[in-house]
Amino acid sequence: MSLTIIVASIVALGIGLGVGYYLRLIIALGKKRSIEIDIKQLMLGAKEEAQKITDEAKIKSEEKIAKLEAEEKKRYEELKDKEKRLEKKDETLDGRQKEIDREVENIKVKVEEIKKIQEKVLGIESEKRIELERVAKLSENDAKEELLKDIEKKYEEDILVRMMKMETANEEKLERRAKDILATSIQRLAASTASEFMITTVAIPNNEIKGKIIGKEGRNIRAFERAAGVELIVDDTPGSLVISSFDPVRRQVARMALENLILDGRIQPAKIEELVEDAKEKINKIIKEKGEQAVYECGILNFDPRIVAILGRLYFRTSYGQNVLQHSIEMAHIAGMIAEELGADVAIAKAGALVHDIGKALDHEVQGTHVEIGMRILQKFGADERIITAMKSHHEDYPYETVESIIVQTADAISGGRPGARRDSVENYLKRLQELEALVNGFEAVEKSYALSAGREIRIFVTPEKISDVEAKLLAREIATKIEQELKYPGEIKVTMIRETRVIEFAR
């Protein structure tokens, strides 16, 4: 019984295992088919996607090719147009060259004609000269002079009119431009000036202080003059002392020291020396500051500090009542404006104008003219040679080598010659007018001359029987040239020539 059961169980187990095996086999085969189907589907999808990408790439490439072909066609058309234009230009140039060749040929023909006319004129002139020598028995030079006189007399009016027209036309253009530049310069840069002389007056409160300044047996005043290097003049004028010196810096030191002594009240040699030294330090500081202010105001920053210090001394120097440092600064601005208008070197023109009178700072201490002293100062302290060249000709002591030197001289004339810039004594003023009239009266045909407008115009009356209109014009130019060569003056002098002919008849 149990055996049968066991056998039956074994059989049943075998059958179950067989059935299970076949079931697993069937399931595995089904999964395999499913995977193969999925793979096929994926391959089909990949093929479709690849085809789609290929089609899109093909379409884009075709569009790109079409675009490039269009651009290439456009460039070809542009090149074709340019080629046509160049061909047209070549044709135009060829035509112009032919015209130029024709004009050159015409000019050659005219030149030949002119040569023939000149030869004919020379022949006529030679014949006339020979005839004049034969008839008048004149030498060749005498005949030439006679011929020229005849021609000049015949065409005197025409020559005069042409001269006046040419001068008027040129003067109007130049004068209009010059007036614009000069008026702008003077209007923008003119500054008032104050007169200073070689003496300085110091006010004192009473005669007791004056006595202290003199001291016992003149001890204090001698100590002051020795320390300050000036002369102290004590006269009968109440309430004042006079400081005299050719050196303006010394006068300023003496004035400052004397004012401090009066305020302190302790007037003795030791105190005098102390206050004089203190005044020198303060004045030196002022000189340095004024020099630095001048170069900064003019925009010139490459000068040696020693040149700047010497330049500052001009703050205490005057010329014809005009402060020399202020005059130099004004000149620098004017020179810069003119240089800019003319296309010159603005920096060189301004620097040359600023230091043009630097020699005046030491002209009481060093031998030579202020121009020569200034040149030596600039050379010693390494200034640019172009600056030296620009400044050395402002009084026409040296020839003009550059346009900047002419600009500096012009700026000097503008700054010194403008109304109100300079003052002079009555004696010098009258002397200058007399010298001007005497120079003009020295000419043979001059009957009388009058200096007008403070010497800025000379009006000349000539004898009409001794001179013609053309000769009067030439004489006016000769007088102007002689004035430029022999006289020194600021600005310009107008020469007016008057030739009057009066005809008187009587009706009886």
C-alpha positions as CSV (number, residue, x, y, z in Angstrom):
1,M,0.0,0.0,0.0
2,S,2.7,2.4,1.0
3,L,4.8,1.3,-2.0
4,T,2.0,2.0,-4.4
5,I,1.6,5.4,-2.9
6,I,5.2,6.1,-3.1
7,V,5.4,5.0,-6.7
8,A,2.3,7.0,-7.5
9,S,3.9,10.0,-5.9
10,I,7.0,9.6,-7.8
11,V,5.1,9.3,-11.1
12,A,3.0,12.3,-10.2
13,L,6.1,14.3,-9.4
14,G,7.7,13.3,-12.7
15,I,4.7,14.3,-14.5
16,G,4.6,17.6,-12.7
17,L,8.2,18.3,-13.4
18,G,7.7,17.5,-17.1
19,V,4.7,19.7,-17.3
20,G,6.6,22.5,-15.4
21,Y,9.5,22.2,-17.8
22,Y,7.3,22.5,-20.9
23,L,5.4,25.4,-19.4
24,R,8.7,27.2,-18.7
25,L,9.9,26.4,-22.2
26,I,6.7,27.8,-23.7
27,I,6.9,31.0,-21.5
28,A,10.6,31.5,-22.5
29,L,9.8,31.1,-26.2
30,G,7.0,33.6,-25.9
31,K,9.4,36.2,-24.2
32,K,12.0,35.6,-26.9
33,R,9.4,36.4,-29.6
34,S,8.3,39.5,-27.7
35,I,11.9,40.7,-27.5
36,E,12.6,40.1,-31.2
37,I,9.4,42.1,-32.0
38,D,10.6,45.0,-29.8
39,I,14.0,44.9,-31.5
40,K,12.4,45.0,-34.9
41,Q,10.2,47.9,-33.8
42,L,13.2,49.8,-32.5
43,M,15.2,49.2,-35.7
44,L,12.2,50.4,-37.7
45,G,11.9,53.5,-35.5
46,A,15.7,54.1,-35.8
47,K,15.5,53.8,-39.6
48,E,12.6,56.2,-39.8
49,E,14.4,58.7,-37.5
50,A,17.6,58.4,-39.6
51,Q,15.6,58.9,-42.8
52,K,13.9,62.0,-41.2
53,I,17.3,63.5,-40.2
54,T,18.7,62.8,-43.6
55,D,15.8,64.5,-45.3
56,E,16.1,67.5,-43.1
57,A,19.8,67.8,-43.6
58,K,19.3,67.5,-47.4
59,I,16.7,70.3,-47.3
60,K,19.0,72.5,-45.2
61,S,21.9,71.9,-47.4
62,E,19.9,72.7,-50.5
63,E,18.7,76.0,-48.8
64,K,22.3,76.8,-47.9
65,I,23.5,76.1,-51.4
66,A,20.8,78.3,-52.8
67,K,21.7,81.1,-50.5
68,L,25.4,80.9,-51.3
69,E,24.6,80.9,-55.0
70,A,22.5,84.0,-54.5
71,E,25.3,85.8,-52.7
72,E,27.8,84.7,-55.2
73,K,25.6,86.0,-58.0
74,K,25.2,89.3,-56.1
75,R,28.9,89.7,-55.6
76,Y,29.5,89.0,-59.3
77,E,27.0,91.7,-60.2
78,E,28.7,94.2,-57.9
79,L,32.1,93.3,-59.3
80,K,30.7,93.8,-62.8
81,D,29.3,97.2,-61.8
82,K,32.7,98.2,-60.3
83,E,34.4,97.1,-63.5
84,K,32.1,99.2,-65.6
85,R,32.7,102.3,-63.4
86,L,36.5,101.8,-63.6
87,E,36.3,101.5,-67.3
88,K,34.2,104.8,-67.4
89,K,36.8,106.5,-65.1
90,D,39.6,105.4,-67.4
91,E,37.8,106.8,-70.4
92,T,37.2,110.1,-68.5
93,L,40.9,110.3,-67.4
94,D,42.0,109.6,-71.0
95,G,39.8,112.5,-72.2
96,R,41.2,114.8,-69.5
97,Q,44.7,113.8,-70.4
98,K,44.1,114.7,-74.0
99,E,42.6,118.1,-73.0
100,I,45.7,118.7,-70.8
101,D,48.0,117.8,-73.7
102,R,46.1,120.2,-75.9
103,E,46.4,122.9,-73.3
104,V,50.1,122.3,-73.0
105,E,50.6,122.6,-76.7
106,N,48.6,125.8,-76.7
107,I,50.7,127.2,-73.8
108,K,53.9,126.3,-75.8
109,V,52.5,128.1,-78.8
110,K,51.7,131.2,-76.6
111,V,55.2,131.1,-75.0
112,E,56.7,131.1,-78.4
113,E,54.5,134.1,-79.4
114,I,55.5,135.9,-76.2
115,K,59.1,135.3,-76.9
116,K,58.7,136.8,-80.4
117,I,56.9,139.8,-78.9
118,Q,59.6,140.3,-76.3
119,E,62.3,140.1,-79.1
120,K,60.3,142.6,-81.1
121,V,59.9,144.9,-78.0
122,L,63.7,144.6,-77.4
123,G,64.4,145.5,-81.0
124,I,62.1,148.6,-80.8
125,E,63.7,149.6,-77.5
126,S,67.2,149.2,-79.0
127,E,66.2,151.3,-82.0
128,K,64.7,154.0,-79.8
129,R,67.8,154.0,-77.6
130,I,70.0,154.4,-80.7
131,E,67.8,157.2,-82.0
132,L,67.8,159.0,-78.7
133,E,71.6,158.8,-78.5
134,R,71.8,160.1,-82.0
135,V,69.4,163.0,-81.7
136,A,70.0,164.0,-78.1
137,K,73.7,162.9,-78.0
138,L,73.0,161.1,-74.7
139,S,74.9,158.2,-73.2
140,E,73.2,154.8,-72.7
141,N,72.5,155.4,-69.0
142,D,71.2,158.9,-69.7
143,A,69.0,157.6,-72.4
144,K,67.6,154.9,-70.1
145,E,66.8,157.4,-67.5
146,E,65.1,159.7,-70.0
147,L,63.1,156.8,-71.4
148,L,62.0,155.7,-68.0
149,K,61.0,159.1,-67.0
150,D,58.9,159.5,-70.2
151,I,57.2,156.1,-69.6
152,E,56.6,156.9,-65.9
153,K,55.2,160.3,-66.7
154,K,53.0,158.9,-69.4
155,Y,51.6,156.2,-67.3
156,E,51.9,157.9,-63.9
157,E,48.1,157.9,-63.2
158,D,47.7,154.2,-64.2
159,I,50.6,153.2,-62.0
160,L,49.3,155.1,-59.1
161,V,45.8,153.6,-59.5
162,R,47.2,150.1,-59.8
163,M,49.4,150.5,-56.8
164,M,46.5,151.7,-54.7
165,K,44.2,148.9,-55.9
166,M,46.8,146.3,-55.1
167,E,47.6,147.7,-51.7
168,T,44.0,148.2,-50.8
169,A,43.0,144.6,-51.9
170,N,45.8,143.0,-49.9
171,E,45.5,145.3,-46.9
172,E,41.8,144.7,-46.6
173,K,42.2,140.9,-46.4
174,L,45.2,141.0,-44.0
175,E,43.8,143.8,-41.9
176,R,40.5,142.1,-41.4
177,R,42.2,138.9,-40.2
178,A,44.7,140.8,-38.1
179,K,42.0,143.0,-36.5
180,D,40.0,139.9,-35.5
181,I,43.0,138.3,-33.8
182,L,44.3,141.4,-32.2
183,A,41.0,142.7,-31.0
184,T,40.2,139.4,-29.4
185,S,43.6,139.3,-27.7
186,I,43.4,142.8,-26.4
187,Q,39.8,142.5,-25.3
188,R,40.3,139.2,-23.4
189,L,43.7,139.8,-22.0
190,A,44.1,143.5,-21.3
191,A,44.7,144.4,-17.7
192,S,45.2,147.7,-15.9
193,T,48.7,148.7,-14.8
194,A,50.0,150.9,-12.1
195,S,53.1,153.2,-12.2
196,E,56.2,152.5,-10.1
197,F,59.5,154.4,-10.1
198,M,62.9,153.9,-8.6
199,I,61.8,155.2,-5.2
200,T,59.5,153.9,-2.5
201,T,57.9,156.1,0.2
202,V,57.2,154.8,3.7
203,A,54.8,156.6,6.0
204,I,56.0,157.2,9.6
205,P,53.7,158.3,12.5
206,N,55.8,161.1,13.9
207,N,59.2,162.8,14.0
208,E,60.2,160.8,17.1
209,I,60.2,157.6,15.1
210,K,62.1,159.4,12.4
211,G,64.8,160.3,15.0
212,K,64.9,156.7,16.2
213,I,65.4,155.4,12.6
214,I,68.3,157.9,12.2
215,G,69.8,156.9,15.6
216,K,72.7,158.4,17.6
217,E,75.1,160.0,15.1
218,G,73.3,158.1,12.3
219,R,74.1,154.7,13.6
220,N,70.7,153.1,12.9
221,I,70.2,154.5,9.4
222,R,73.8,153.4,8.4
223,A,73.0,149.9,9.7
224,F,69.8,149.8,7.8
225,E,71.3,150.9,4.5
226,R,74.2,148.4,4.9
227,A,71.8,145.5,5.7
228,A,69.2,146.3,3.0
229,G,71.5,147.6,0.3
230,V,69.5,150.7,-0.3
231,E,69.7,154.5,0.3
232,L,67.4,155.9,2.9
233,I,66.6,159.5,2.3
234,V,65.5,161.6,5.3
235,D,64.3,165.1,4.3
236,D,62.1,167.8,5.7
237,T,58.9,166.1,4.4
238,P,56.8,165.4,7.4
239,G,55.5,161.9,8.0
240,S,57.5,160.0,5.3
241,L,60.9,158.4,4.5
242,V,62.1,157.7,1.0
243,I,63.8,154.4,0.0
244,S,66.0,154.8,-3.2
245,S,67.5,151.9,-5.2
246,F,67.7,150.7,-8.8
247,D,67.0,147.2,-7.6
248,P,63.2,146.8,-7.0
249,V,63.6,143.7,-4.9
250,R,65.9,145.5,-2.5
251,R,63.4,148.4,-2.3
252,Q,60.6,145.9,-1.4
253,V,62.8,144.2,1.3
254,A,63.7,147.6,2.7
255,R,60.1,148.8,2.7
256,M,58.9,145.6,4.5
257,A,61.7,145.7,7.0
258,L,61.2,149.5,7.7
259,E,57.4,149.0,8.3
260,N,58.1,146.2,10.7
261,L,60.7,148.3,12.6
262,I,58.2,151.1,13.0
263,L,55.5,148.7,14.3
264,D,58.0,147.0,16.7
265,G,59.5,150.3,18.0
266,R,62.8,148.7,19.1
267,I,65.1,150.3,16.5
268,Q,68.7,149.3,17.0
269,P,71.3,147.7,14.7
270,A,70.8,144.1,15.9
271,K,67.0,144.4,15.5
272,I,67.4,146.0,12.1
273,E,69.6,143.1,10.8
274,E,67.1,140.6,12.1
275,L,64.0,142.2,10.5
276,V,65.9,142.8,7.2
277,E,66.8,139.1,7.0
278,D,63.2,138.2,7.9
279,A,61.9,140.5,5.1
280,K,64.4,138.9,2.6
281,E,63.0,135.5,3.4
282,K,59.4,136.7,3.0
283,I,60.2,138.5,-0.3
284,N,62.0,135.4,-1.6
285,K,58.9,133.3,-0.8
286,I,56.7,135.8,-2.6
287,I,59.1,135.7,-5.6
288,K,58.9,131.9,-5.8
289,E,55.1,131.9,-5.5
290,K,54.7,134.6,-8.2
291,G,57.0,132.7,-10.5
292,E,55.1,129.4,-10.0
293,Q,51.8,131.2,-10.5
294,A,53.0,132.7,-13.7
295,V,54.1,129.4,-15.3
296,Y,51.0,127.5,-14.1
297,E,48.7,130.3,-15.4
298,C,50.4,130.0,-18.8
299,G,50.4,126.2,-18.8
300,I,54.2,125.9,-19.0
301,L,55.4,123.2,-16.7
302,N,58.9,122.2,-18.0
303,F,61.0,125.1,-16.8
304,D,63.9,124.6,-14.4
305,P,62.9,125.8,-10.9
306,R,65.7,128.3,-11.0
307,I,64.3,129.9,-14.1
308,V,60.9,130.1,-12.4
309,A,62.5,131.8,-9.4
310,I,64.2,134.4,-11.5
311,L,61.0,134.9,-13.4
312,G,59.2,135.7,-10.1
313,R,61.6,138.6,-9.5
314,L,59.9,140.4,-12.4
315,Y,56.8,140.9,-10.1
316,F,58.7,143.8,-8.5
317,R,60.0,145.2,-11.8
318,T,58.1,147.8,-13.9
319,S,58.8,149.2,-17.4
320,Y,57.1,152.5,-18.4
321,G,54.7,152.0,-15.5
322,Q,53.8,148.4,-16.7
323,N,54.4,145.5,-14.4
324,V,56.9,143.3,-16.3
325,L,55.6,139.9,-15.0
326,Q,52.0,140.8,-15.7
327,H,53.2,142.1,-19.1
328,S,55.0,138.7,-19.8
329,I,51.9,136.7,-18.8
330,E,49.7,138.8,-21.0
331,M,52.2,138.4,-23.8
332,A,52.2,134.6,-23.3
333,H,48.4,134.4,-23.7
334,I,48.5,136.7,-26.8
335,A,51.3,134.7,-28.4
336,G,49.5,131.4,-27.7
337,M,46.3,132.7,-29.4
338,I,48.2,134.0,-32.5
339,A,50.3,130.8,-32.8
340,E,47.1,128.8,-32.7
341,E,45.5,130.9,-35.4
342,L,48.7,130.6,-37.6
343,G,49.3,126.9,-37.0
344,A,52.6,127.5,-35.2
345,D,54.0,125.8,-32.1
346,V,51.8,127.1,-29.3
347,A,53.9,125.9,-26.4
348,I,57.1,127.4,-27.8
349,A,55.5,130.7,-28.6
350,K,54.0,131.0,-25.1
351,A,57.2,130.0,-23.3
352,G,59.3,132.4,-25.4
353,A,56.8,135.2,-24.7
354,L,56.8,134.5,-20.9
355,V,60.6,134.6,-20.5
356,H,61.3,137.3,-23.1
357,D,62.2,139.9,-20.4
358,I,63.7,137.5,-17.9
359,G,67.0,139.4,-18.2
360,K,65.4,142.5,-16.6
361,A,65.3,140.6,-13.3
362,L,69.2,140.7,-13.2
363,D,70.1,143.6,-15.5
364,H,71.2,145.7,-12.5
365,E,73.5,142.9,-11.3
366,V,74.9,141.5,-14.6
367,Q,76.5,143.4,-17.5
368,G,74.8,143.4,-20.9
369,T,71.4,144.0,-22.4
370,H,68.4,142.3,-20.9
371,V,68.1,140.2,-24.1
372,E,71.7,138.9,-23.8
373,I,71.3,138.3,-20.0
374,G,68.0,136.4,-20.6
375,M,69.7,134.2,-23.3
376,R,72.6,133.4,-20.9
377,I,70.1,132.5,-18.1
378,L,68.1,130.2,-20.3
379,Q,71.2,128.5,-21.8
380,K,72.7,128.0,-18.3
381,F,69.6,126.3,-16.9
382,G,68.9,124.1,-19.9
383,A,66.0,125.7,-21.6
384,D,64.9,124.5,-25.0
385,E,66.9,126.1,-27.8
386,R,63.6,126.8,-29.7
387,I,62.4,128.9,-26.7
388,I,65.7,130.9,-26.8
389,T,65.3,131.5,-30.5
390,A,61.8,132.7,-30.1
391,M,62.6,135.2,-27.3
392,K,65.9,136.7,-28.5
393,S,64.4,138.7,-31.5
394,H,61.6,140.6,-29.7
395,H,63.7,143.8,-30.0
396,E,65.0,142.9,-33.4
397,D,68.5,142.6,-32.0
398,Y,68.7,139.2,-33.7
399,P,67.2,138.1,-37.0
400,Y,63.9,136.3,-37.0
401,E,64.7,132.6,-37.4
402,T,61.3,131.0,-36.8
403,V,57.6,132.0,-37.0
404,E,57.5,131.8,-33.2
405,S,60.1,134.6,-32.9
406,I,57.9,136.8,-35.0
407,I,54.8,135.9,-32.9
408,V,56.7,136.9,-29.7
409,Q,57.7,140.2,-31.2
410,T,54.1,140.9,-32.3
411,A,52.7,139.9,-28.9
412,D,55.2,142.3,-27.3
413,A,54.1,145.2,-29.5
414,I,50.4,144.4,-28.8
415,S,50.9,144.2,-25.0
416,G,53.0,147.3,-24.8
417,G,51.2,149.4,-27.5
418,R,47.6,148.9,-26.4
419,P,45.9,152.0,-24.8
420,G,46.6,152.3,-21.1
421,A,49.4,149.7,-21.0
422,R,52.3,152.1,-20.5
423,R,53.0,155.5,-19.2
424,D,55.9,157.8,-19.7
425,S,57.2,161.1,-18.4
426,V,56.2,164.4,-20.2
427,E,59.8,165.0,-21.0
428,N,60.3,161.7,-22.7
429,Y,57.0,162.0,-24.5
430,L,57.9,165.4,-26.0
431,K,61.4,164.2,-26.9
432,R,59.9,161.2,-28.8
433,L,57.5,163.5,-30.7
434,Q,60.4,166.0,-31.6
435,E,62.6,163.1,-32.8
436,L,59.8,161.8,-35.0
437,E,59.1,165.2,-36.6
438,A,62.9,165.9,-37.0
439,L,63.4,162.6,-38.8
440,V,60.5,163.3,-41.3
441,N,61.6,166.9,-41.9
442,G,64.9,165.7,-43.0
443,F,63.5,164.6,-46.4
444,E,63.9,167.1,-49.2
445,A,60.3,167.4,-50.5
446,V,58.7,167.7,-47.0
447,E,57.4,171.1,-46.2
448,K,56.1,170.5,-42.7
449,S,55.2,167.6,-40.4
450,Y,53.1,167.2,-37.3
451,A,53.1,164.3,-34.8
452,L,49.6,163.5,-33.8
453,S,47.7,161.0,-31.5
454,A,50.5,160.7,-28.9
455,G,53.1,160.0,-31.6
456,R,51.0,157.2,-33.3
457,E,50.5,159.2,-36.4
458,I,52.7,161.6,-38.4
459,R,51.0,163.9,-40.9
460,I,53.3,165.2,-43.6
461,F,52.7,168.1,-46.0
462,V,54.9,168.1,-49.1
463,T,55.6,170.7,-51.7
464,P,53.5,169.8,-54.8
465,E,56.0,171.4,-57.2
466,K,58.8,169.1,-56.0
467,I,57.0,165.8,-56.0
468,S,54.4,163.9,-58.0
469,D,51.6,161.7,-56.7
470,V,53.6,158.5,-57.5
471,E,56.7,159.9,-55.9
472,A,54.6,161.0,-52.8
473,K,53.5,157.4,-52.5
474,L,57.1,156.1,-52.7
475,L,58.3,158.8,-50.3
476,A,55.7,157.8,-47.7
477,R,57.0,154.2,-47.8
478,E,60.6,155.4,-47.5
479,I,59.7,157.5,-44.4
480,A,57.9,154.6,-42.8
481,T,60.9,152.3,-43.4
482,K,63.3,154.9,-41.9
483,I,61.1,155.3,-38.8
484,E,61.1,151.5,-38.3
485,Q,64.9,151.5,-38.6
486,E,65.9,154.5,-36.4
487,L,63.2,155.0,-33.8
488,K,62.0,152.7,-31.0
489,Y,58.3,152.9,-30.2
490,P,55.5,150.6,-29.0
491,G,52.7,149.7,-31.5
492,E,52.7,151.3,-34.9
493,I,53.0,154.8,-36.4
494,K,50.6,155.9,-39.2
495,V,52.3,157.9,-42.0
496,T,49.9,160.3,-43.8
497,M,51.2,162.1,-46.8
498,I,49.3,165.2,-48.0
499,R,50.0,166.7,-51.5
500,E,47.8,169.6,-52.4
501,T,47.8,171.6,-55.6
502,R,45.9,174.9,-55.7
503,V,45.1,176.7,-58.9
504,I,44.2,180.4,-58.6
505,E,42.9,182.6,-61.5
506,F,41.3,186.0,-61.5
507,A,38.4,187.1,-63.7
508,R,38.6,190.8,-64.5
